[in-house]
Amino acid sequence: MAVGIPAGQSLASKASEAFMDWMRKATYNVASRSDWMRKAAYNVASRSHGAPGMLGGGQHGLGELITMATTPIHEKEVPYTGALGFIGLTTSKYQKGREIEDVSYPDLSEEETMDMLERMKQQPDLLGFFLKQKTMQQANLKPQTARPTKISQRFKDLPTVTIKEHTKVLPVSDERWSDEVLKKLKNLKKGEVIKFPEAGENVSVDGVRAGGVGIRPKLDIGSYTLSAGKDDQGTYISLFDVWDFGKGYTEKWLKGSSILQQMQAPLMEAVGQPFAIYDRYYIPETDLQMELENRQQSLAMMEWE
């Protein structure tokens, strides 16, 4: 075992960690939060289709990434913004730093293309806001004044937005609300707060990885925290997330990926503006009571049969 290397960790692994730590610091210093670096990062990340590391799944070489970084977004391109319905759309090739002459979508008519672009403009632009390419208003985001019951000062001071308009709340009669969650909500006491297992990881609107809670964000917010509480307004589910590329991002999303992919996360964090997402979704207590009774009756009938 090499001196200074913990048991079970190879010299190569230790060297890799040291290099990544140095790279994060170097990237932060070079970036200096400059407007130019933010724009370059946006030009690359907005063409990533939401792939981890914001590099399009790692299929691009260094030369192509430099070309993407210096090529302005065309008005007809559909960039990645964090709106799930638009992830994965492709456009034309990049023109070595020059403006793209035109963008076409072979499967769409001109009318359908214009309609798609217009709908895109109405969607929240999480990436554009993070990289300061747009103000909160320009990014179709609204400020949130409420904060979680327990939150550190670091998170409390972050710009915070609401995504309630872009979240689907399933009726409690939907089977994706688990019996366990409904019972916990029904038994909550005023002032009490309980936390559910981490949810998300690019969960779709009709996904199932939400721990039995029927709250489905329609935006790409990765993993997020769901809690439940009860206040003067009633029983609620809260959703909290920080949109960033900070500590733990590389280890969680880019483990085993290329150095180029791993470089993008510290670069994004260095030049970007992390922001928080927070909302409370109130669930009528009468609905909880009625649904639990209905499920109990259904179970009794099944046992009787």
Steps between C-alpha positions, in 0.01 A plus 500: 500500500644839402578745779211740559255298290195372695440126495293395203596806292754471217778745425337573164167576672670731748685679220177538306328658802792738552495598133124563508538715813774702330291528185200636690714769661678585176174515308350730761799734483512507120127550465492794740125508443553688174219571257703342217542172688131491588406550137740228385369262766143579395573437131629152587257405776191618314589251223550211742138377494524478879775237509695473829793740496320709235724368221255303291581159645875529439492434125666834418877549482686806626506663158124470452435627852707811426302546178171468692619741768576770244192448281202720597164332550286537188149638543359175361706271722316331786748520787488296817332714767384250759155457346459122475283496190775656291798288607658306216409716200788532256596776257754573228878472526708781644696727269844530662427810702291674234130564536283214378331598174183302555347218701249252363293219647434241226211338687318831553329737261587870515176565689572222750855628546381853577238363740765294680732800530220717634408239762867475593510872576226456758691231694717571805868530413681358804835484319477856367422633848777294661761633254365858524401512135151599608341676795245311707220663306661437160545136600124473566560439869324656797655583838407298808493682835420190707785288634526151655436481875859392563765633264861615530588865442694401187190364333273766649697774323478337155263644238190282536233430240168318481422230244145433619363587156729235354420218739229239474322416826324166467164456677536295820278236339786425259674173589840672479421653839598217733290396800798568724538861382127572527493366856801713597331807358174422680675460836715814480474739792523877462864613496627150425720442192602163354745432218452246224781314315675698227294510183552585137812429297340626179167341585238549229154641560362147533810352659502288812819599682336741744466280807122463484439877483281620214698814417654505151722795392492556123850648507845340505597559863683173562466376859291706737374493857135431585370567850159528663374734766195663649447869565210745536399441138490123533699192400758542224774331301805721446755473220850640540799490268817695423578520128879487483804293404675512837622247751402145417384568142802343329500199734129437451447571132843474335674213677720318252451760226770675300717782636330739256159416643624533855650841423163645403342467845758714688496748212122533520514545876778758472319729257139425590251629753349216708136557587241324712158363412233481769125440504225377728212295364204488737294181513141535632463294816149396397649346184755308709235366734265400217773327298630303799145384577446399137824302494410330827160404363654367179745291700221363719296401192799322348556305822129414516509360147 
